[in-house]
């Protein structure tokens, strides 16, 4: 009888250990407000190495987006642009998650370079999920991540998905407060 219970108990015990380990790693893999971030080398639209500009020097908002969902943050971006924040204190940075897109990178880079010329801006690219791995974003496929980072390099706001409604006003107000 003891032998029969031990045959059942061992797989149950192993399953519990696996679940406990997985639950412990889930909390480790999540960006949190207050977390300090280090700069990461990714690529520019021409596939040259590039660091995230102004990190630690200005308030920076990162828009890390799967190109398949490229317009998901447009309402927030439009609200931020309408405020015309002082460029000596604030910078918005778009980063395209090329790894999770179904389109070839050379096509995506050409489209990105076209937007850079049209809007006189810079868009960085991430071909191998460097940023989500370094900053613990988790799965970024088919979505966008917004991170507001203070001059102290600490996360002030983190959201995965489209920022909408009153939350847009909250993010804009946060940026205003941070650049004062």
ChimeraX commands (.cxc) that place a marker at each C-alpha (Angstrom):
marker #1 position 0.00,0.00,0.00 radius 0.5
marker #1 position 2.81,2.45,0.84 radius 0.5
marker #1 position 4.50,1.62,-2.44 radius 0.5
marker #1 position 1.34,2.40,-4.44 radius 0.5
marker #1 position 0.97,5.80,-2.74 radius 0.5
marker #1 position 4.63,6.64,-3.34 radius 0.5
marker #1 position 4.16,5.99,-7.07 radius 0.5
marker #1 position 1.35,8.54,-7.10 radius 0.5
marker #1 position 2.99,10.95,-4.67 radius 0.5
marker #1 position 6.24,11.37,-6.60 radius 0.5
marker #1 position 4.65,12.70,-9.86 radius 0.5
marker #1 position 2.38,15.00,-7.83 radius 0.5
marker #1 position 5.37,16.32,-5.89 radius 0.5
marker #1 position 7.33,16.92,-9.11 radius 0.5
marker #1 position 4.34,18.72,-10.67 radius 0.5
marker #1 position 4.02,20.96,-7.60 radius 0.5
marker #1 position 7.73,21.84,-7.77 radius 0.5
marker #1 position 7.46,22.71,-11.47 radius 0.5
marker #1 position 4.40,24.92,-10.81 radius 0.5
marker #1 position 6.11,26.64,-7.88 radius 0.5
marker #1 position 9.24,27.28,-9.95 radius 0.5
marker #1 position 7.19,28.66,-12.87 radius 0.5
marker #1 position 5.20,30.93,-10.55 radius 0.5
marker #1 position 8.45,32.24,-9.09 radius 0.5
marker #1 position 9.90,33.05,-12.50 radius 0.5
marker #1 position 6.74,34.84,-13.64 radius 0.5
marker #1 position 7.24,37.52,-11.01 radius 0.5
marker #1 position 10.88,37.87,-12.07 radius 0.5
marker #1 position 9.87,38.45,-15.69 radius 0.5
marker #1 position 7.84,41.61,-15.32 radius 0.5
marker #1 position 8.89,45.22,-15.63 radius 0.5
marker #1 position 7.78,47.21,-12.61 radius 0.5
marker #1 position 7.43,50.86,-11.73 radius 0.5
marker #1 position 10.53,51.91,-9.82 radius 0.5
marker #1 position 12.81,49.44,-11.59 radius 0.5
marker #1 position 16.07,50.98,-12.82 radius 0.5
marker #1 position 16.90,50.24,-16.45 radius 0.5
marker #1 position 20.26,50.05,-18.17 radius 0.5
marker #1 position 20.69,51.14,-21.77 radius 0.5
marker #1 position 20.67,48.37,-24.36 radius 0.5
marker #1 position 22.29,48.22,-27.78 radius 0.5
marker #1 position 19.81,47.52,-30.54 radius 0.5
marker #1 position 19.81,48.69,-34.20 radius 0.5
marker #1 position 18.83,51.77,-36.18 radius 0.5
marker #1 position 16.68,51.59,-39.32 radius 0.5
marker #1 position 19.77,50.86,-41.44 radius 0.5
marker #1 position 20.72,47.92,-39.20 radius 0.5
marker #1 position 23.63,49.74,-37.53 radius 0.5
marker #1 position 24.23,49.34,-33.78 radius 0.5
marker #1 position 22.46,52.01,-31.74 radius 0.5
marker #1 position 21.81,52.76,-28.09 radius 0.5
marker #1 position 18.54,54.26,-26.88 radius 0.5
marker #1 position 19.14,58.02,-27.07 radius 0.5
marker #1 position 18.93,60.28,-24.00 radius 0.5
marker #1 position 18.29,57.48,-21.49 radius 0.5
marker #1 position 19.38,58.94,-18.15 radius 0.5
marker #1 position 19.64,62.46,-19.57 radius 0.5
marker #1 position 15.96,63.24,-20.29 radius 0.5
marker #1 position 12.53,61.86,-19.55 radius 0.5
marker #1 position 12.11,59.19,-22.23 radius 0.5
marker #1 position 9.01,57.39,-23.43 radius 0.5
marker #1 position 9.68,54.11,-25.23 radius 0.5
marker #1 position 7.09,52.78,-27.67 radius 0.5
marker #1 position 8.14,49.17,-28.30 radius 0.5
marker #1 position 5.78,47.90,-30.99 radius 0.5
marker #1 position 5.24,44.87,-33.18 radius 0.5
marker #1 position 5.03,46.30,-36.75 radius 0.5
marker #1 position 1.92,44.17,-37.27 radius 0.5
marker #1 position 0.24,46.51,-34.72 radius 0.5
marker #1 position 2.07,49.68,-35.79 radius 0.5
marker #1 position -0.76,52.15,-35.14 radius 0.5
marker #1 position -1.84,50.85,-31.73 radius 0.5
marker #1 position -0.32,53.80,-29.79 radius 0.5
marker #1 position -1.29,56.58,-32.23 radius 0.5
marker #1 position -3.82,58.24,-29.87 radius 0.5
marker #1 position -1.19,58.46,-27.10 radius 0.5
marker #1 position 1.55,59.61,-29.48 radius 0.5
marker #1 position -0.74,62.31,-30.90 radius 0.5
marker #1 position -1.60,63.55,-27.39 radius 0.5
marker #1 position 2.08,63.72,-26.44 radius 0.5
marker #1 position 3.03,65.52,-29.68 radius 0.5
marker #1 position 0.22,68.04,-29.13 radius 0.5
marker #1 position 1.90,69.08,-25.86 radius 0.5
marker #1 position 5.08,70.00,-27.74 radius 0.5
marker #1 position 7.31,69.11,-24.78 radius 0.5
marker #1 position 10.68,70.82,-24.45 radius 0.5
marker #1 position 13.12,68.70,-26.51 radius 0.5
marker #1 position 15.92,69.49,-24.06 radius 0.5
marker #1 position 13.96,67.65,-21.33 radius 0.5
marker #1 position 11.89,65.01,-23.15 radius 0.5
marker #1 position 12.27,62.43,-25.90 radius 0.5
marker #1 position 9.92,59.85,-27.36 radius 0.5
marker #1 position 11.56,56.78,-28.91 radius 0.5
marker #1 position 9.89,54.30,-31.22 radius 0.5
marker #1 position 11.38,50.82,-31.37 radius 0.5
marker #1 position 10.08,48.28,-33.89 radius 0.5
marker #1 position 9.95,44.66,-32.73 radius 0.5
marker #1 position 11.09,43.07,-35.99 radius 0.5
marker #1 position 11.45,39.58,-34.53 radius 0.5
marker #1 position 7.70,39.04,-34.09 radius 0.5
marker #1 position 6.62,40.42,-37.47 radius 0.5
marker #1 position 5.82,38.13,-40.36 radius 0.5
marker #1 position 7.34,40.54,-42.89 radius 0.5
marker #1 position 11.01,40.39,-43.91 radius 0.5
marker #1 position 13.26,42.83,-42.07 radius 0.5
marker #1 position 14.48,44.57,-45.25 radius 0.5
marker #1 position 10.88,45.50,-46.15 radius 0.5
marker #1 position 10.17,46.74,-42.62 radius 0.5
marker #1 position 13.40,48.77,-42.51 radius 0.5
marker #1 position 12.56,50.45,-45.84 radius 0.5
marker #1 position 9.13,51.43,-44.51 radius 0.5
marker #1 position 10.69,52.70,-41.28 radius 0.5
marker #1 position 13.24,54.83,-43.17 radius 0.5
marker #1 position 10.37,56.33,-45.18 radius 0.5
marker #1 position 8.57,57.31,-41.97 radius 0.5
marker #1 position 11.77,58.73,-40.51 radius 0.5
marker #1 position 12.13,61.04,-43.53 radius 0.5
marker #1 position 8.45,61.99,-43.53 radius 0.5
marker #1 position 8.30,62.81,-39.79 radius 0.5
marker #1 position 11.94,63.84,-39.25 radius 0.5
marker #1 position 12.29,61.27,-36.49 radius 0.5
marker #1 position 14.32,58.22,-35.57 radius 0.5
marker #1 position 12.91,54.71,-35.18 radius 0.5
marker #1 position 15.11,51.98,-33.76 radius 0.5
marker #1 position 14.72,48.28,-34.46 radius 0.5
marker #1 position 15.06,45.11,-32.43 radius 0.5
marker #1 position 15.65,41.95,-34.45 radius 0.5
marker #1 position 16.07,39.44,-31.64 radius 0.5
marker #1 position 13.94,40.66,-28.69 radius 0.5
marker #1 position 16.95,42.25,-26.99 radius 0.5
marker #1 position 14.85,44.87,-25.20 radius 0.5
marker #1 position 12.10,42.59,-23.86 radius 0.5
marker #1 position 14.76,40.19,-22.57 radius 0.5
marker #1 position 16.90,42.91,-20.96 radius 0.5
marker #1 position 13.99,44.83,-19.46 radius 0.5
marker #1 position 11.65,41.88,-18.72 radius 0.5
marker #1 position 8.74,42.91,-20.94 radius 0.5
marker #1 position 7.55,39.35,-21.44 radius 0.5
marker #1 position 5.82,38.37,-24.69 radius 0.5
marker #1 position 5.55,41.35,-27.05 radius 0.5
marker #1 position 4.08,39.60,-30.09 radius 0.5
marker #1 position 1.06,41.40,-31.61 radius 0.5
marker #1 position 1.16,44.25,-29.11 radius 0.5
marker #1 position 2.92,47.42,-28.05 radius 0.5
marker #1 position 4.63,48.34,-24.81 radius 0.5
marker #1 position 4.78,51.89,-23.44 radius 0.5
marker #1 position 7.44,52.70,-20.85 radius 0.5
marker #1 position 7.98,56.17,-19.38 radius 0.5
marker #1 position 11.46,56.45,-17.87 radius 0.5
marker #1 position 12.63,59.30,-15.64 radius 0.5
marker #1 position 16.01,61.02,-15.84 radius 0.5
marker #1 position 17.03,58.68,-13.00 radius 0.5
marker #1 position 16.59,55.73,-15.43 radius 0.5
marker #1 position 13.73,54.37,-13.33 radius 0.5
marker #1 position 10.43,53.16,-14.77 radius 0.5
marker #1 position 7.66,55.63,-13.99 radius 0.5
marker #1 position 4.97,53.97,-16.14 radius 0.5
marker #1 position 4.65,50.60,-17.87 radius 0.5
marker #1 position 1.73,49.36,-19.96 radius 0.5
marker #1 position 1.36,46.59,-22.51 radius 0.5
marker #1 position -1.38,47.15,-25.09 radius 0.5
marker #1 position -3.06,50.22,-26.54 radius 0.5
marker #1 position -3.26,53.15,-24.13 radius 0.5
marker #1 position -6.75,54.63,-24.41 radius 0.5
marker #1 position -9.24,57.06,-22.85 radius 0.5
marker #1 position -8.43,58.71,-19.54 radius 0.5
marker #1 position -5.20,56.72,-19.34 radius 0.5
marker #1 position -3.81,58.88,-22.16 radius 0.5
marker #1 position -4.39,61.97,-19.99 radius 0.5
marker #1 position -2.71,60.22,-17.05 radius 0.5
marker #1 position 0.42,59.43,-19.10 radius 0.5
marker #1 position 0.63,62.98,-20.50 radius 0.5
marker #1 position 0.24,64.44,-16.98 radius 0.5
marker #1 position 2.96,62.09,-15.68 radius 0.5
marker #1 position 5.35,63.27,-18.39 radius 0.5
marker #1 position 4.52,66.90,-17.62 radius 0.5
marker #1 position 5.24,66.33,-13.92 radius 0.5
marker #1 position 8.51,64.53,-14.65 radius 0.5
marker #1 position 9.93,67.26,-16.89 radius 0.5
marker #1 position 9.15,70.11,-14.46 radius 0.5
marker link #1:1,2 radius 0.2
marker link #1:2,3 radius 0.2
marker link #1:3,4 radius 0.2
marker link #1:4,5 radius 0.2
marker link #1:5,6 radius 0.2
marker link #1:6,7 radius 0.2
marker link #1:7,8 radius 0.2
marker link #1:8,9 radius 0.2
marker link #1:9,10 radius 0.2
marker link #1:10,11 radius 0.2
marker link #1:11,12 radius 0.2
marker link #1:12,13 radius 0.2
marker link #1:13,14 radius 0.2
marker link #1:14,15 radius 0.2
marker link #1:15,16 radius 0.2
marker link #1:16,17 radius 0.2
marker link #1:17,18 radius 0.2
marker link #1:18,19 radius 0.2
marker link #1:19,20 radius 0.2
marker link #1:20,21 radius 0.2
marker link #1:21,22 radius 0.2
marker link #1:22,23 radius 0.2
marker link #1:23,24 radius 0.2
marker link #1:24,25 radius 0.2
marker link #1:25,26 radius 0.2
marker link #1:26,27 radius 0.2
marker link #1:27,28 radius 0.2
marker link #1:28,29 radius 0.2
marker link #1:29,30 radius 0.2
marker link #1:30,31 radius 0.2
marker link #1:31,32 radius 0.2
marker link #1:32,33 radius 0.2
marker link #1:33,34 radius 0.2
marker link #1:34,35 radius 0.2
marker link #1:35,36 radius 0.2
marker link #1:36,37 radius 0.2
marker link #1:37,38 radius 0.2
marker link #1:38,39 radius 0.2
marker link #1:39,40 radius 0.2
marker link #1:40,41 radius 0.2
marker link #1:41,42 radius 0.2
marker link #1:42,43 radius 0.2
marker link #1:43,44 radius 0.2
marker link #1:44,45 radius 0.2
marker link #1:45,46 radius 0.2
marker link #1:46,47 radius 0.2
marker link #1:47,48 radius 0.2
marker link #1:48,49 radius 0.2
marker link #1:49,50 radius 0.2
marker link #1:50,51 radius 0.2
marker link #1:51,52 radius 0.2
marker link #1:52,53 radius 0.2
marker link #1:53,54 radius 0.2
marker link #1:54,55 radius 0.2
marker link #1:55,56 radius 0.2
marker link #1:56,57 radius 0.2
marker link #1:57,58 radius 0.2
marker link #1:58,59 radius 0.2
marker link #1:59,60 radius 0.2
marker link #1:60,61 radius 0.2
marker link #1:61,62 radius 0.2
marker link #1:62,63 radius 0.2
marker link #1:63,64 radius 0.2
marker link #1:64,65 radius 0.2
marker link #1:65,66 radius 0.2
marker link #1:66,67 radius 0.2
marker link #1:67,68 radius 0.2
marker link #1:68,69 radius 0.2
marker link #1:69,70 radius 0.2
marker link #1:70,71 radius 0.2
marker link #1:71,72 radius 0.2
marker link #1:72,73 radius 0.2
marker link #1:73,74 radius 0.2
marker link #1:74,75 radius 0.2
marker link #1:75,76 radius 0.2
marker link #1:76,77 radius 0.2
marker link #1:77,78 radius 0.2
marker link #1:78,79 radius 0.2
marker link #1:79,80 radius 0.2
marker link #1:80,81 radius 0.2
marker link #1:81,82 radius 0.2
marker link #1:82,83 radius 0.2
marker link #1:83,84 radius 0.2
marker link #1:84,85 radius 0.2
marker link #1:85,86 radius 0.2
marker link #1:86,87 radius 0.2
marker link #1:87,88 radius 0.2
marker link #1:88,89 radius 0.2
marker link #1:89,90 radius 0.2
marker link #1:90,91 radius 0.2
marker link #1:91,92 radius 0.2
marker link #1:92,93 radius 0.2
marker link #1:93,94 radius 0.2
marker link #1:94,95 radius 0.2
marker link #1:95,96 radius 0.2
marker link #1:96,97 radius 0.2
marker link #1:97,98 radius 0.2
marker link #1:98,99 radius 0.2
marker link #1:99,100 radius 0.2
marker link #1:100,101 radius 0.2
marker link #1:101,102 radius 0.2
marker link #1:102,103 radius 0.2
marker link #1:103,104 radius 0.2
marker link #1:104,105 radius 0.2
marker link #1:105,106 radius 0.2
marker link #1:106,107 radius 0.2
marker link #1:107,108 radius 0.2
marker link #1:108,109 radius 0.2
marker link #1:109,110 radius 0.2
marker link #1:110,111 radius 0.2
marker link #1:111,112 radius 0.2
marker link #1:112,113 radius 0.2
marker link #1:113,114 radius 0.2
marker link #1:114,115 radius 0.2
marker link #1:115,116 radius 0.2
marker link #1:116,117 radius 0.2
marker link #1:117,118 radius 0.2
marker link #1:118,119 radius 0.2
marker link #1:119,120 radius 0.2
marker link #1:120,121 radius 0.2
marker link #1:121,122 radius 0.2
marker link #1:122,123 radius 0.2
marker link #1:123,124 radius 0.2
marker link #1:124,125 radius 0.2
marker link #1:125,126 radius 0.2
marker link #1:126,127 radius 0.2
marker link #1:127,128 radius 0.2
marker link #1:128,129 radius 0.2
marker link #1:129,130 radius 0.2
marker link #1:130,131 radius 0.2
marker link #1:131,132 radius 0.2
marker link #1:132,133 radius 0.2
marker link #1:133,134 radius 0.2
marker link #1:134,135 radius 0.2
marker link #1:135,136 radius 0.2
marker link #1:136,137 radius 0.2
marker link #1:137,138 radius 0.2
marker link #1:138,139 radius 0.2
marker link #1:139,140 radius 0.2
marker link #1:140,141 radius 0.2
marker link #1:141,142 radius 0.2
marker link #1:142,143 radius 0.2
marker link #1:143,144 radius 0.2
marker link #1:144,145 radius 0.2
marker link #1:145,146 radius 0.2
marker link #1:146,147 radius 0.2
marker link #1:147,148 radius 0.2
marker link #1:148,149 radius 0.2
marker link #1:149,150 radius 0.2
marker link #1:150,151 radius 0.2
marker link #1:151,152 radius 0.2
marker link #1:152,153 radius 0.2
marker link #1:153,154 radius 0.2
marker link #1:154,155 radius 0.2
marker link #1:155,156 radius 0.2
marker link #1:156,157 radius 0.2
marker link #1:157,158 radius 0.2
marker link #1:158,159 radius 0.2
marker link #1:159,160 radius 0.2
marker link #1:160,161 radius 0.2
marker link #1:161,162 radius 0.2
marker link #1:162,163 radius 0.2
marker link #1:163,164 radius 0.2
marker link #1:164,165 radius 0.2
marker link #1:165,166 radius 0.2
marker link #1:166,167 radius 0.2
marker link #1:167,168 radius 0.2
marker link #1:168,169 radius 0.2
marker link #1:169,170 radius 0.2
marker link #1:170,171 radius 0.2
marker link #1:171,172 radius 0.2
marker link #1:172,173 radius 0.2
marker link #1:173,174 radius 0.2
marker link #1:174,175 radius 0.2
marker link #1:175,176 radius 0.2
marker link #1:176,177 radius 0.2
marker link #1:177,178 radius 0.2
marker link #1:178,179 radius 0.2
marker link #1:179,180 radius 0.2
view
